[in-house]
Amino acid sequence: MCQFLYHMFEQCSHCIINVAEYCQVRKWMAGIKRQLQPCPETKYMISRVVDRGEQWQVISGTCMACVMQPGRNAESAPPASQGDLTGTTIPMRPAKSMQDQRIDSLSPIPPEKPFISLPDLTATLPELLGFRDKLHDKTSLLFDDITFPARIMPYVEQTKSSWTMSAIGSPAPLESYFMDNGGLLVEDRKSIAAQKLWKDEKAIWE
């Protein structure tokens, strides 16, 4: 399963659901489809219905959603810095009375909906499919990097098409050949043909 982190930033009071690590299954699917999507997130989704004691970890500084927003006024906006964990936690599903409290840097109240942070991922096709260690180094160098660019967006319901990043550009010719031929390269085809020919010739003399 993909790993998630749940952070609230002191200076802007924004909550971020951050994908800390993509699991190998999702990487494999990204290699096949050229689309990267994390596993279903459950903690925040369930907390919207029932309180299970989940917490936001408070971090000093400003979230990347604020840092990257268009037209950000450098003079009036909070410093564009992300600090460390403060050791403070905020209930993911606060009591109703908390919703009416004034939001300030000393007593942050979770907004109605957080942001989603999907970090970038760059890897070759063999790395995504999980068999890089089976290839010779010279063979692995034939594959170009595939990059899935990072996204930060307001929370939306997780569906088959949401929370998704597409790979930059079109598949390289080698990737297309590899996928169309069941995971074989041209060299593999030649090797198989040579072995088959050797077996056929050997059978003649037996």
BATITI-266665 format. One line per field, with one value per atom (N, C-alpha, C, O): atom name; x, y, z. Coordinates in nm, 2 decimals. Example, Ala and Ser with C-alpha at 12.3 -4.5 7.8 and 13.67 -1.06 7.14 Angstrom:
2
atome: [N CA C O N CA C O]
east: [1.32 1.23 1.32 1.42 1.28 1.37 1.29 1.34]
north: [-0.57 -0.45 -0.33 -0.33 -0.22 -0.11 0.00 0.11]
up: [0.78 0.78 0.78 0.85 0.71 0.71 0.79 0.80]
This chain:
206
atome: [N CA C O N CA C O N CA C O N CA C O N CA C O N CA C O N CA C O N CA C O N CA C O N CA C O N CA C O N CA C O N CA C O N CA C O N CA C O N CA C O N CA C O N CA C O N CA C O N CA C O N CA C O N CA C O N CA C O N CA C O N CA C O N CA C O N CA C O N CA C O N CA C O N CA C O N CA C O N CA C O N CA C O N CA C O N CA C O N CA C O N CA C O N CA C O N CA C O N CA C O N CA C O N CA C O N CA C O N CA C O N CA C O N CA C O N CA C O N CA C O N CA C O N CA C O N CA C O N CA C O N CA C O N CA C O N CA C O N CA C O N CA C O N CA C O N CA C O N CA C O N CA C O N CA C O N CA C O N CA C O N CA C O N CA C O N CA C O N CA C O N CA C O N CA C O N CA C O N CA C O N CA C O N CA C O N CA C O N CA C O N CA C O N CA C O N CA C O N CA C O N CA C O N CA C O N CA C O N CA C O N CA C O N CA C O N CA C O N CA C O N CA C O N CA C O N CA C O N CA C O N CA C O N CA C O N CA C O N CA C O N CA C O N CA C O N CA C O N CA C O N CA C O N CA C O N CA C O N CA C O N CA C O N CA C O N CA C O N CA C O N CA C O N CA C O N CA C O N CA C O N CA C O N CA C O N CA C O N CA C O N CA C O N CA C O N CA C O N CA C O N CA C O N CA C O N CA C O N CA C O N CA C O N CA C O N CA C O N CA C O N CA C O N CA C O N CA C O N CA C O N CA C O N CA C O N CA C O N CA C O N CA C O N CA C O N CA C O N CA C O N CA C O N CA C O N CA C O N CA C O N CA C O N CA C O N CA C O N CA C O N CA C O N CA C O N CA C O N CA C O N CA C O N CA C O N CA C O N CA C O N CA C O N CA C O N CA C O N CA C O N CA C O N CA C O N CA C O N CA C O N CA C O N CA C O N CA C O N CA C O N CA C O N CA C O N CA C O N CA C O N CA C O N CA C O N CA C O N CA C O N CA C O N CA C O N CA C O N CA C O N CA C O N CA C O N CA C O N CA C O N CA C O N CA C O N CA C O N CA C O N CA C O N CA C O N CA C O N CA C O N CA C O N CA C O N CA C O N CA C O N CA C O N CA C O N CA C O N CA C O N CA C O N CA C O N CA C O N CA C O N CA C O N CA C O]
east: [0.08 0.00 0.09 0.19 0.04 0.11 0.11 0.01 0.21 0.22 0.18 0.22 0.09 0.04 0.09 0.11 0.11 0.14 0.03 -0.02 0.00 -0.11 -0.06 -0.04 -0.04 0.03 -0.06 -0.14 -0.05 -0.11 0.00 0.09 0.00 0.10 0.06 -0.05 0.14 0.11 0.08 -0.02 0.16 0.14 0.02 -0.03 -0.02 -0.13 -0.25 -0.36 -0.24 -0.34 -0.40 -0.51 -0.33 -0.37 -0.33 -0.22 -0.42 -0.39 -0.35 -0.41 -0.25 -0.20 -0.20 -0.15 -0.27 -0.26 -0.15 -0.16 -0.03 0.09 0.12 0.12 0.14 0.18 0.33 0.41 0.36 0.50 0.58 0.70 0.51 0.58 0.48 0.37 0.51 0.42 0.46 0.58 0.36 0.39 0.43 0.41 0.49 0.54 0.42 0.44 0.31 0.19 0.15 0.12 0.15 0.11 0.22 0.18 0.34 0.45 0.44 0.45 0.40 0.39 0.27 0.29 0.16 0.05 0.09 0.04 0.17 0.22 0.30 0.29 0.38 0.46 0.38 0.41 0.27 0.18 0.09 0.08 0.04 -0.06 0.00 -0.07 0.12 0.18 0.10 0.09 0.03 -0.05 -0.03 -0.04 0.01 0.04 -0.07 -0.11 -0.12 -0.23 -0.21 -0.18 -0.21 -0.18 -0.30 -0.41 -0.27 -0.37 -0.48 -0.46 -0.60 -0.71 -0.67 -0.61 -0.69 -0.66 -0.78 -0.90 -0.76 -0.87 -0.89 -1.00 -0.78 -0.79 -0.87 -0.97 -0.84 -0.92 -1.06 -1.16 -1.08 -1.21 -1.30 -1.42 -1.25 -1.33 -1.36 -1.47 -1.26 -1.28 -1.39 -1.44 -1.43 -1.54 -1.67 -1.77 -1.67 -1.79 -1.80 -1.90 -1.68 -1.68 -1.54 -1.44 -1.54 -1.42 -1.35 -1.40 -1.23 -1.15 -1.02 -0.92 -1.01 -0.90 -0.78 -0.67 -0.80 -0.69 -0.65 -0.74 -0.52 -0.47 -0.39 -0.34 -0.40 -0.30 -0.18 -0.19 -0.06 0.07 0.10 0.11 0.12 0.14 0.29 0.38 0.31 0.44 0.46 0.36 0.57 0.59 0.61 0.66 0.59 0.61 0.48 0.37 0.50 0.39 0.38 0.49 0.26 0.25 0.28 0.28 0.32 0.36 0.24 0.26 0.12 0.00 0.00 -0.04 0.04 0.05 0.17 0.16 0.28 0.41 0.39 0.44 0.32 0.31 0.19 0.17 0.10 -0.02 0.01 0.11 -0.06 -0.03 -0.06 -0.15 0.02 0.00 0.03 -0.02 0.11 0.14 0.22 0.32 0.17 0.23 0.34 0.31 0.46 0.58 0.58 0.64 0.52 0.53 0.43 0.46 0.31 0.20 0.19 0.13 0.24 0.22 0.32 0.42 0.28 0.37 0.50 0.50 0.61 0.74 0.72 0.66 0.78 0.77 0.87 0.98 0.84 0.93 0.86 0.75 0.90 0.84 0.94 1.05 0.89 0.98 0.97 0.96 0.97 0.98 0.85 0.77 0.83 0.72 0.73 0.84 0.62 0.62 0.59 0.61 0.54 0.50 0.36 0.31 0.29 0.15 0.06 0.10 -0.05 -0.14 -0.28 -0.32 -0.36 -0.49 -0.59 -0.56 -0.70 -0.79 -0.84 -0.86 -0.84 -0.88 -1.03 -1.07 -1.10 -1.25 -1.27 -1.31 -1.26 -1.27 -1.42 -1.51 -1.44 -1.57 -1.64 -1.56 -1.77 -1.84 -1.80 -1.80 -1.79 -1.76 -1.63 -1.61 -1.53 -1.40 -1.42 -1.34 -1.52 -1.53 -1.56 -1.53 -1.62 -1.65 -1.54 -1.55 -1.43 -1.32 -1.25 -1.24 -1.19 -1.11 -0.98 -0.91 -0.95 -0.83 -0.71 -0.72 -0.61 -0.49 -0.37 -0.39 -0.25 -0.13 -0.11 -0.04 -0.18 -0.16 -0.26 -0.24 -0.38 -0.48 -0.54 -0.65 -0.46 -0.51 -0.63 -0.63 -0.73 -0.85 -0.85 -0.83 -0.86 -0.86 -0.96 -1.08 -0.93 -1.03 -1.12 -1.10 -1.23 -1.33 -1.27 -1.30 -1.18 -1.12 -0.97 -0.93 -0.88 -0.74 -0.69 -0.78 -0.56 -0.50 -0.44 -0.42 -0.43 -0.36 -0.23 -0.22 -0.12 0.01 0.06 0.08 0.07 0.12 0.27 0.28 0.37 0.51 0.54 0.48 0.64 0.68 0.75 0.80 0.76 0.83 0.90 0.84 1.03 1.10 1.17 1.24 1.15 1.21 1.20 1.13 1.28 1.28 1.17 1.12 1.13 1.03 1.06 0.98 1.19 1.22 1.21 1.17 1.24 1.23 1.08 1.05 1.00 0.85 0.79 0.71 0.83 0.78 0.84 0.80 0.95 1.01 1.11 1.13 1.17 1.27 1.40 1.47 1.43 1.56 1.68 1.78 1.66 1.77 1.79 1.89 1.70 1.71 1.79 1.82 1.81 1.87 2.02 2.07 2.09 2.23 2.24 2.15 2.34 2.35 2.35 2.28 2.41 2.41 2.27 2.23 2.19 2.05 1.97 1.89 1.98 1.90 1.93 1.84 2.05 2.09 2.02 2.01 1.96 1.89 1.75 1.70 1.70 1.57 1.59 1.67 1.50 1.50 1.41 1.33 1.44 1.35 1.21 1.19 1.12 0.98 0.95 0.97 0.89 0.87 0.72 0.65 0.67 0.53 0.55 0.59 0.50 0.53 0.44 0.33 0.49 0.41 0.29 0.28 0.19 0.06 0.03 0.04 -0.02 -0.09 -0.22 -0.24 -0.33 -0.46 -0.56 -0.53 -0.67 -0.77 -0.82 -0.83 -0.87 -0.92 -1.04 -1.13 -1.04 -1.16 -1.18 -1.08 -1.29 -1.32 -1.23 -1.20 -1.17 -1.08 -1.16 -1.24 -1.14 -1.20 -1.10 -0.98 -1.15 -1.05 -0.97 -0.86 -1.03 -0.96 -0.90 -0.81 -0.94 -0.88 -0.75 -0.72 -0.68 -0.56 -0.46 -0.39 -0.46 -0.38 -0.28 -0.31 -0.16 -0.06 -0.02 0.00 -0.01 0.03 0.17 0.23 0.24 0.38 0.40 0.31 0.51 0.54 0.58 0.66 0.53 0.57 0.51 0.42 0.55 0.50 0.60 0.72 0.56 0.65 0.77 0.74 0.89 1.00 0.98 0.92 1.04 1.03 1.06 1.00 1.17 1.21 1.10 1.08 1.04 0.93 0.81 0.76 0.77 0.66 0.69 0.61 0.81 0.85 0.85 0.80 0.90 0.91 0.77 0.75 0.67 0.54 0.46 0.39 0.49 0.42 0.47 0.40 0.59 0.65 0.66 0.75 0.57 0.56 0.69 0.72 0.75 0.86 0.99 1.09 1.00 1.12 1.18 1.11 1.31 1.38 1.42 1.41 1.47 1.52 1.62 1.62 1.72 1.82 1.77 1.82 1.66 1.60 1.54 1.55 1.47 1.42 1.53 1.51 1.64 1.75 1.80 1.84 1.81 1.87 1.77 1.82 1.64 1.55 1.55 1.55 1.56 1.56 1.69 1.68 1.80 1.93 1.92 1.97 1.86 1.85 1.76 1.79 1.65 1.56 1.62 1.61 1.70 1.77 1.87 1.89 1.94 2.04 1.97 2.03 1.86 1.79 1.74 1.74 1.69 1.64 1.75 1.73 1.87 1.98 2.03 2.07 2.03 2.07 1.98 2.03 1.85 1.75 1.77 1.74 1.83 1.85 1.95 1.94 2.05 2.16 2.13 2.21 2.01 1.98 1.90 1.86]
north: [-0.12 0.00 0.13 0.13 0.23 0.36 0.42 0.39 0.49 0.55 0.70 0.77 0.74 0.88 0.95 0.88 1.08 1.16 1.27 1.32 1.31 1.40 1.52 1.51 1.64 1.75 1.88 1.90 1.95 2.09 2.19 2.17 2.30 2.40 2.52 2.57 2.55 2.66 2.79 2.85 2.84 2.97 3.00 3.11 2.89 2.91 2.83 2.84 2.74 2.65 2.56 2.50 2.53 2.44 2.30 2.27 2.20 2.06 2.00 2.03 1.91 1.85 1.70 1.65 1.62 1.48 1.45 1.47 1.40 1.39 1.24 1.16 1.20 1.07 1.06 1.12 0.99 0.98 0.88 0.89 0.77 0.67 0.59 0.55 0.57 0.49 0.34 0.31 0.26 0.11 0.06 0.12 -0.06 -0.13 -0.16 -0.16 -0.20 -0.23 -0.11 -0.12 0.01 0.13 0.17 0.23 0.15 0.17 0.08 0.12 -0.04 -0.14 -0.10 -0.10 -0.05 0.00 0.12 0.14 0.21 0.33 0.29 0.35 0.18 0.14 0.08 0.10 0.02 -0.04 0.07 0.07 0.16 0.25 0.39 0.48 0.42 0.55 0.65 0.77 0.61 0.69 0.65 0.53 0.74 0.71 0.75 0.87 0.66 0.70 0.62 0.50 0.69 0.62 0.53 0.53 0.44 0.36 0.44 0.56 0.38 0.46 0.51 0.43 0.63 0.69 0.67 0.69 0.62 0.58 0.67 0.69 0.71 0.78 0.91 0.92 1.00 1.12 1.09 1.15 1.00 0.97 0.91 0.95 0.82 0.77 0.87 0.88 0.96 1.06 1.16 1.23 1.17 1.26 1.20 1.27 1.07 1.01 0.97 0.99 0.93 0.88 0.92 0.92 0.95 0.99 0.87 0.80 0.84 0.73 0.78 0.70 0.90 0.96 0.99 1.01 1.00 1.04 1.18 1.27 1.21 1.34 1.40 1.33 1.53 1.60 1.63 1.68 1.61 1.65 1.79 1.82 1.88 2.02 2.04 1.99 2.12 2.15 2.31 2.38 2.35 2.50 2.54 2.45 2.66 2.71 2.71 2.71 2.72 2.74 2.62 2.57 2.58 2.47 2.51 2.62 2.41 2.43 2.48 2.55 2.45 2.51 2.66 2.72 2.72 2.86 2.92 3.02 2.84 2.89 2.90 2.99 2.80 2.79 2.86 2.86 2.92 2.99 3.10 3.18 3.12 3.23 3.37 3.38 3.46 3.60 3.61 3.71 3.53 3.53 3.66 3.69 3.74 3.86 3.83 3.80 3.85 3.81 3.90 3.86 4.02 4.11 4.08 4.09 4.04 4.01 3.86 3.83 3.77 3.63 3.58 3.64 3.47 3.41 3.37 3.34 3.36 3.32 3.18 3.09 3.17 3.05 2.94 2.92 2.89 2.79 2.68 2.71 2.56 2.45 2.40 2.36 2.40 2.37 2.23 2.14 2.21 2.07 2.04 2.13 1.92 1.88 1.95 1.96 2.01 2.08 2.00 2.04 1.87 1.79 1.80 1.73 1.90 1.92 1.85 1.83 1.80 1.73 1.80 1.86 1.79 1.85 1.74 1.67 1.72 1.62 1.63 1.74 1.52 1.52 1.55 1.61 1.51 1.54 1.62 1.55 1.75 1.83 1.84 1.82 1.86 1.88 2.00 2.10 2.01 2.11 2.25 2.35 2.25 2.38 2.44 2.56 2.36 2.41 2.48 2.57 2.44 2.50 2.65 2.72 2.70 2.84 2.92 3.04 2.85 2.93 3.01 2.97 3.12 3.20 3.13 3.08 3.13 3.06 3.16 3.27 3.12 3.20 3.10 2.98 3.15 3.07 2.99 2.89 3.03 2.96 2.85 2.75 2.86 2.75 2.72 2.76 2.66 2.63 2.53 2.43 2.56 2.47 2.41 2.49 2.28 2.22 2.28 2.29 2.32 2.37 2.25 2.14 2.29 2.18 2.07 1.96 2.12 2.02 2.05 2.17 1.95 1.97 1.97 1.97 1.98 1.97 1.83 1.76 1.79 1.66 1.69 1.77 1.63 1.65 1.51 1.42 1.51 1.39 1.42 1.50 1.37 1.40 1.33 1.24 1.39 1.34 1.21 1.17 1.14 1.01 1.00 1.02 0.97 0.94 0.81 0.78 0.72 0.59 0.53 0.58 0.43 0.37 0.26 0.22 0.21 0.11 -0.02 -0.07 -0.07 -0.19 -0.16 -0.25 -0.04 -0.01 0.00 -0.05 0.06 0.06 -0.08 -0.11 -0.16 -0.30 -0.40 -0.51 -0.35 -0.43 -0.54 -0.63 -0.53 -0.63 -0.57 -0.63 -0.45 -0.39 -0.48 -0.48 -0.55 -0.63 -0.76 -0.83 -0.78 -0.90 -0.87 -0.96 -0.74 -0.70 -0.67 -0.64 -0.69 -0.66 -0.50 -0.44 -0.45 -0.30 -0.24 -0.13 -0.30 -0.24 -0.24 -0.14 -0.34 -0.34 -0.24 -0.17 -0.22 -0.13 0.02 0.10 0.04 0.18 0.22 0.33 0.12 0.15 0.22 0.28 0.21 0.27 0.41 0.44 0.50 0.64 0.65 0.56 0.76 0.78 0.82 0.88 0.78 0.81 0.90 0.86 1.02 1.12 1.15 1.18 1.13 1.17 1.30 1.29 1.41 1.54 1.55 1.50 1.62 1.64 1.72 1.80 1.70 1.78 1.81 1.73 1.94 1.98 2.03 2.12 1.98 2.02 2.01 1.94 2.09 2.08 1.94 1.87 1.90 1.76 1.74 1.82 1.63 1.58 1.43 1.37 1.38 1.24 1.15 1.18 1.05 0.96 0.86 0.78 0.87 0.78 0.72 0.73 0.64 0.58 0.68 0.65 0.80 0.90 1.01 1.09 1.03 1.15 1.10 0.99 1.20 1.18 1.11 1.02 1.15 1.08 1.17 1.29 1.12 1.20 1.12 1.00 1.19 1.12 1.14 1.25 1.04 1.06 1.17 1.19 1.24 1.34 1.28 1.19 1.33 1.29 1.16 1.10 1.11 0.98 0.87 0.90 0.75 0.63 0.63 0.65 0.60 0.59 0.46 0.37 0.46 0.34 0.21 0.11 0.21 0.09 0.05 -0.07 0.14 0.11 0.04 -0.06 0.10 0.05 -0.09 -0.18 -0.12 -0.25 -0.35 -0.46 -0.31 -0.39 -0.43 -0.55 -0.34 -0.37 -0.46 -0.55 -0.43 -0.50 -0.64 -0.73 -0.67 -0.80 -0.88 -0.96 -0.85 -0.93 -0.92 -1.02 -0.80 -0.78 -0.83 -0.85 -0.84 -0.88 -0.77 -0.69 -0.76 -0.67 -0.74 -0.86 -0.66 -0.71 -0.82 -0.92 -0.79 -0.88 -1.01 -1.12 -1.00 -1.13 -1.21 -1.33 -1.15 -1.22 -1.29 -1.40 -1.22 -1.28 -1.40 -1.51 -1.39 -1.50 -1.62 -1.73 -1.59 -1.70 -1.77 -1.90 -1.69 -1.75 -1.83 -1.94 -1.79 -1.86 -1.99 -2.09 -1.99 -2.11 -2.21 -2.33 -2.16 -2.25 -2.32 -2.44 -2.24 -2.29 -2.40 -2.50 -2.37 -2.47 -2.60 -2.71 -2.59 -2.71 -2.79 -2.91 -2.71 -2.78 -2.85 -2.97 -2.79 -2.86 -2.97 -3.08 -2.96 -3.07 -3.19 -3.31 -3.17 -3.28 -3.36 -3.48 -3.29 -3.37 -3.48 -3.59 -3.46 -3.56 -3.66 -3.75 -3.64 -3.74 -3.85 -3.94]
up: [0.00 0.00 0.00 0.06 -0.07 -0.07 0.07 0.15 0.11 0.24 0.24 0.15 0.33 0.34 0.46 0.57 0.45 0.57 0.58 0.47 0.70 0.72 0.80 0.92 0.73 0.79 0.79 0.69 0.89 0.90 0.92 1.00 0.84 0.85 0.94 0.92 1.03 1.13 1.07 1.10 0.97 0.92 0.83 0.82 0.76 0.67 0.71 0.66 0.81 0.86 0.76 0.78 0.65 0.55 0.59 0.64 0.56 0.58 0.44 0.34 0.45 0.33 0.35 0.44 0.26 0.25 0.15 0.03 0.20 0.12 0.10 0.19 -0.03 -0.06 -0.03 -0.10 0.08 0.12 0.03 0.01 -0.01 -0.09 -0.18 -0.13 -0.30 -0.39 -0.38 -0.38 -0.37 -0.35 -0.49 -0.59 -0.49 -0.61 -0.70 -0.82 -0.65 -0.73 -0.81 -0.93 -0.75 -0.82 -0.92 -1.03 -0.89 -0.99 -1.11 -1.22 -1.08 -1.19 -1.28 -1.40 -1.22 -1.30 -1.38 -1.49 -1.32 -1.39 -1.51 -1.61 -1.50 -1.61 -1.72 -1.84 -1.69 -1.79 -1.86 -1.98 -1.78 -1.83 -1.85 -1.92 -1.80 -1.81 -1.74 -1.77 -1.64 -1.55 -1.40 -1.37 -1.31 -1.18 -1.08 -1.09 -1.01 -0.91 -0.78 -0.79 -0.67 -0.54 -0.50 -0.56 -0.41 -0.35 -0.29 -0.26 -0.26 -0.20 -0.06 0.02 -0.03 0.10 0.19 0.14 0.31 0.39 0.52 0.57 0.58 0.71 0.71 0.78 0.61 0.61 0.56 0.61 0.46 0.41 0.52 0.52 0.60 0.71 0.82 0.87 0.84 0.95 0.91 1.00 0.78 0.74 0.79 0.79 0.82 0.86 1.01 1.08 1.06 1.20 1.26 1.19 1.39 1.46 1.51 1.59 1.45 1.49 1.56 1.58 1.60 1.67 1.58 1.63 1.45 1.36 1.38 1.41 1.35 1.38 1.26 1.18 1.25 1.17 1.24 1.36 1.19 1.25 1.21 1.09 1.31 1.28 1.25 1.32 1.14 1.09 1.09 1.05 1.13 1.12 0.98 0.89 0.94 0.81 0.72 0.78 0.59 0.50 0.40 0.36 0.36 0.27 0.13 0.10 0.05 -0.09 -0.17 -0.27 -0.13 -0.21 -0.20 -0.30 -0.09 -0.07 -0.15 -0.21 -0.13 -0.20 -0.35 -0.41 -0.41 -0.55 -0.61 -0.73 -0.53 -0.58 -0.67 -0.64 -0.78 -0.88 -0.81 -0.73 -0.85 -0.79 -0.65 -0.58 -0.59 -0.45 -0.42 -0.48 -0.32 -0.28 -0.18 -0.07 -0.22 -0.14 -0.01 0.09 -0.02 0.10 0.21 0.33 0.16 0.26 0.29 0.40 0.21 0.23 0.34 0.36 0.41 0.51 0.44 0.32 0.52 0.46 0.39 0.44 0.27 0.19 0.24 0.18 0.36 0.41 0.48 0.55 0.47 0.54 0.65 0.62 0.77 0.88 0.93 0.84 1.06 1.11 1.19 1.21 1.22 1.31 1.44 1.50 1.49 1.61 1.73 1.85 1.71 1.82 1.86 1.94 1.79 1.82 1.72 1.60 1.76 1.67 1.68 1.78 1.57 1.56 1.52 1.43 1.59 1.55 1.40 1.35 1.33 1.19 1.18 1.08 1.28 1.28 1.41 1.51 1.42 1.54 1.58 1.50 1.71 1.76 1.69 1.65 1.68 1.62 1.68 1.61 1.81 1.88 1.83 1.83 1.79 1.74 1.61 1.57 1.53 1.39 1.40 1.31 1.51 1.53 1.59 1.60 1.63 1.69 1.58 1.47 1.63 1.53 1.49 1.58 1.36 1.31 1.33 1.28 1.40 1.40 1.41 1.42 1.41 1.41 1.54 1.54 1.64 1.77 1.79 1.86 1.72 1.74 1.60 1.58 1.52 1.38 1.38 1.46 1.30 1.29 1.15 1.05 1.14 1.00 0.91 0.95 0.79 0.69 0.66 0.69 0.59 0.55 0.47 0.49 0.37 0.29 0.27 0.26 0.28 0.27 0.12 0.03 0.10 -0.03 -0.04 0.06 -0.17 -0.20 -0.26 -0.36 -0.21 -0.26 -0.32 -0.25 -0.45 -0.52 -0.57 -0.67 -0.50 -0.54 -0.68 -0.72 -0.74 -0.87 -0.86 -0.75 -0.97 -0.97 -1.10 -1.21 -1.10 -1.22 -1.21 -1.12 -1.31 -1.31 -1.45 -1.54 -1.48 -1.61 -1.61 -1.50 -1.72 -1.73 -1.65 -1.58 -1.66 -1.58 -1.43 -1.36 -1.39 -1.25 -1.20 -1.10 -1.29 -1.26 -1.25 -1.17 -1.34 -1.35 -1.25 -1.24 -1.19 -1.08 -1.12 -1.04 -1.24 -1.27 -1.32 -1.39 -1.27 -1.31 -1.27 -1.34 -1.15 -1.10 -1.19 -1.17 -1.28 -1.37 -1.50 -1.57 -1.52 -1.65 -1.63 -1.52 -1.74 -1.74 -1.74 -1.80 -1.68 -1.67 -1.81 -1.83 -1.91 -2.05 -2.10 -2.17 -2.07 -2.12 -2.05 -2.12 -1.92 -1.84 -1.89 -1.88 -1.94 -1.98 -2.11 -2.15 -2.18 -2.31 -2.28 -2.37 -2.16 -2.13 -2.08 -1.99 -2.13 -2.09 -1.96 -1.93 -1.88 -1.77 -1.81 -1.91 -1.73 -1.74 -1.62 -1.51 -1.65 -1.54 -1.52 -1.62 -1.40 -1.37 -1.28 -1.17 -1.33 -1.26 -1.14 -1.13 -1.04 -0.91 -0.93 -1.02 -0.84 -0.85 -0.71 -0.61 -0.69 -0.56 -0.60 -0.68 -0.54 -0.58 -0.46 -0.36 -0.46 -0.36 -0.35 -0.45 -0.24 -0.22 -0.31 -0.31 -0.38 -0.45 -0.42 -0.37 -0.44 -0.41 -0.50 -0.61 -0.44 -0.51 -0.60 -0.55 -0.73 -0.82 -0.91 -0.89 -1.01 -1.10 -1.19 -1.24 -1.20 -1.29 -1.21 -1.26 -1.09 -1.01 -0.94 -0.94 -0.88 -0.81 -0.90 -0.86 -1.03 -1.13 -1.20 -1.22 -1.22 -1.30 -1.42 -1.41 -1.53 -1.66 -1.68 -1.65 -1.75 -1.78 -1.88 -1.97 -1.87 -1.97 -2.10 -2.11 -2.21 -2.34 -2.38 -2.31 -2.50 -2.56 -2.52 -2.49 -2.53 -2.50 -2.60 -2.72 -2.55 -2.64 -2.73 -2.68 -2.85 -2.93 -2.86 -2.88 -2.78 -2.71 -2.61 -2.60 -2.54 -2.45 -2.52 -2.48 -2.64 -2.72 -2.76 -2.76 -2.82 -2.86 -2.75 -2.76 -2.63 -2.51 -2.47 -2.44 -2.47 -2.42 -2.53 -2.49 -2.66 -2.76 -2.78 -2.84 -2.72 -2.74 -2.61 -2.59 -2.52 -2.40 -2.31 -2.24 -2.31 -2.22 -2.28 -2.21 -2.41 -2.48 -2.56 -2.62 -2.57 -2.65 -2.78 -2.80 -2.88 -3.00 -2.98 -3.04 -2.89 -2.86 -2.80 -2.83 -2.72 -2.67 -2.78 -2.78 -2.88 -2.99 -3.07 -3.11 -3.09 -3.16 -3.09 -3.15 -2.96 -2.87 -2.88 -2.89 -2.87 -2.87 -3.01 -3.02 -3.12 -3.25 -3.27 -3.33 -3.21 -3.23 -3.15 -3.20 -3.03 -2.95 -3.02 -3.02 -3.08 -3.14 -3.27 -3.29 -3.34 -3.46 -3.41 -3.48 -3.30 -3.25 -3.21 -3.24 -3.15 -3.11 -3.23 -3.23 -3.33 -3.46 -3.53 -3.57 -3.53 -3.60 -3.52 -3.58 -3.39 -3.30 -3.32 -3.32 -3.34 -3.35 -3.48 -3.48 -3.58 -3.70 -3.68 -3.75 -3.60 -3.58 -3.46 -3.44 -3.40 -3.29 -3.34 -3.27]
